Amino acid sequence: MRRDRRLVQCIARRRKDCAALGANNLFRKMIRKANQRGQAVVELAFQIPLMVALLFGGVQIARVFYVYHTLQKALRGGAGMLARSVNVDYCDSADAALADARNFIVFGNLQGEGTPVVQGLTTDMIQILPERGVAAVTAVTECLCAQDPDSCDVSSGGRVPDFVVVNLGSGFPLPVPFPYVNLGTINLRVSVRMPVTGG
């Protein structure tokens, strides 16, 4: 430490006898450190775009999970409301209970007022399907709307369905914005099935 200090003082005074103190080694160390600083800057310049891409990618993945969870929660609430409702005519798309469920899913209220729970979600995207359980094969089939005692058309003498399925039909198109790159959209397919407990 003391020797290096004397060497620096010697070089600062521009004396010729500094070689005895190891001036050549000090110059090599200084040049090596300067090169390493430049190398670190170049490495950082290469790493910054990668770190930014990873940051934006992580944010977009979190956004997709958030939107999916929000849609699933909204559909679960609407399906639960329909499953507990009484005298729902699943075969009439203008039925008040079906309209209320669609409004509840999209807006979070029965009146259909306010902003949607997810930007871009509309009541036209909501698909409500009644299903009937087949006891012989423990399977579930879509309940038809026909004048048949086993149909789900309650207004024409059919039975209440066993399950109600609420989904987004062909899916919810979620755009994935990324700086300077068009990644298109992700089609989120969310579906909820609930057993009907109402009459």
Secondary structure, DSSP 8 states (H G I E B T S, - for coil): -HHHHHHHHHHHTT-GGGGGGTHHHHHHHHHHHHHHHHHHHHHHHHHHHHHHHHHHHHHHHHHHHHHHHHHHHHHHHHHHHHHH-SS--TT-TT-HHHHHHHHHHHHSSSS--S--SSTT--GGG-EEEEEEEETTTTEEEE---SSSTTSS-GGGT----SEEEEE-TT-EEEEEEETTEEEEEEEE--EEEEE----
